[in-house]
Amino acid sequence: MGLQATPSQTVGPFFRIGLEGLNRDRTGAAGPLLAIHGQVLDGLGQPVPDAVIEIWQADARGRYAHPEETRPPPVDPGFKGFCRLPTDRDGRFHFSTVKPGSVPGPGGVEQAPHLVALVFMRGLLKHLITRIYFPGEASNDADPVLQLVPETRRATLIARPVAGALEWSVVLQGENETVFFEY
């Protein structure tokens, strides 16, 4: 008997198979520690229990853990720059990381500190790409990518302080839909 994908399972749910080793939080990196939590919600406001959020970021000095990163100073040796976060049955996720430094953007213009977040889930043939910015960051006003987003929608990209942590959620459709980017 063979198994066939059903329309609701064209891309999953199979995210846990073989991926647990990629799920990780900050490990020994220098810089201000941040706790971030949130939830992935579908177009009806229901939690998505089998999504995966993938985070890519620079270290506290604005350096990427990537072979092509050659700007001084070197990347913090305790910094990995990547984590993968499965959502729980209530669509929730949480992680700890260091606040990234500014990085150069298009045309060499400095970008505000941010995290790049990719969203994978059943029914998506291509992952979604978004960003997490930090509240109260003066450089948000000049960030070249954030300035491309209509002012009324920017709040979907800026985490909110809640009880000593930051909260940032993904809304896939409808009112308060998170802004997603094409690269």
C-alpha positions, -999 to 999 in steps of 0.1 A, spaced: 0 0 0 15 34 -10 10 67 6 -2 96 -14 -1 133 -5 -35 149 0 -42 185 -11 -37 197 24 -4 178 27 14 187 -5 44 201 15 40 183 48 35 180 76 69 164 78 91 192 92 103 173 123 118 143 104 156 147 105 155 184 114 157 183 152 195 188 151 189 222 134 167 235 161 188 257 184 189 289 204 218 312 210 249 294 221 277 314 238 276 345 217 285 379 231 259 407 232 227 417 247 205 386 252 169 388 239 140 364 245 115 364 216 82 345 215 52 345 192 26 325 174 19 316 138 -18 322 129 -36 312 97 -61 334 77 -89 326 101 -68 335 132 -63 298 141 -29 286 153 -6 267 129 7 237 149 32 224 124 50 255 110 87 261 112 103 295 117 139 298 105 159 328 118 190 342 102 209 372 117 241 390 122 260 389 155 260 418 180 287 436 159 268 433 126 288 404 112 273 373 96 285 337 103 291 331 66 322 324 46 317 355 25 317 378 56 351 395 54 345 428 72 365 434 104 362 426 132 357 389 126 325 371 135 320 362 172 333 326 174 304 317 197 278 329 173 260 306 148 236 331 131 209 306 125 181 287 143 151 267 133 120 268 155 91 244 152 57 257 165 39 238 192 3 225 190 -9 261 197 13 276 169 37 291 195 74 294 192 101 310 214 139 315 212 167 334 227 194 352 208 217 382 209 205 415 195 222 419 161 242 449 151 235 470 120 245 456 87 250 472 53 220 471 29 213 481 -7 239 506 -19 259 502 14 233 520 34 232 508 70 201 488 79 185 488 113 192 458 135 168 430 124 164 393 121 154 376 89 126 351 94 115 324 70 82 306 74 77 270 63 44 252 66 20 228 50 3 241 19 32 265 10 51 255 -20 76 283 -13 86 296 21 76 331 32 103 357 40 99 385 65 119 404 91 117 412 128 128 447 138 133 460 173 110 485 191 124 520 199 153 516 175 162 550 161 176 535 130 142 520 121 132 554 106 161 552 81 161 515 73 159 512 35 139 480 36 115 490 63 109 523 44 95 503 15 67 491 37 36 514 40 37 530 74 3 515 84 18 480 79 52 484 96 39 473 130 37 438 117 75 437 114 83 453 148 84 432 179 66 444 210 80 445 245 60 422 267 70 412 303 107 414 299 107 397 264 98 406 229 67 393 211 64 390 174 38 368 156 32 358 120 -3 363 106 -6 346 73 -36 364 58 -63 389 66 -64 417 90 -29 425 104 -13 401 79 25 401 83 44 418 56 63 393 35 91 400 10 102 386 -23 140 381 -28 
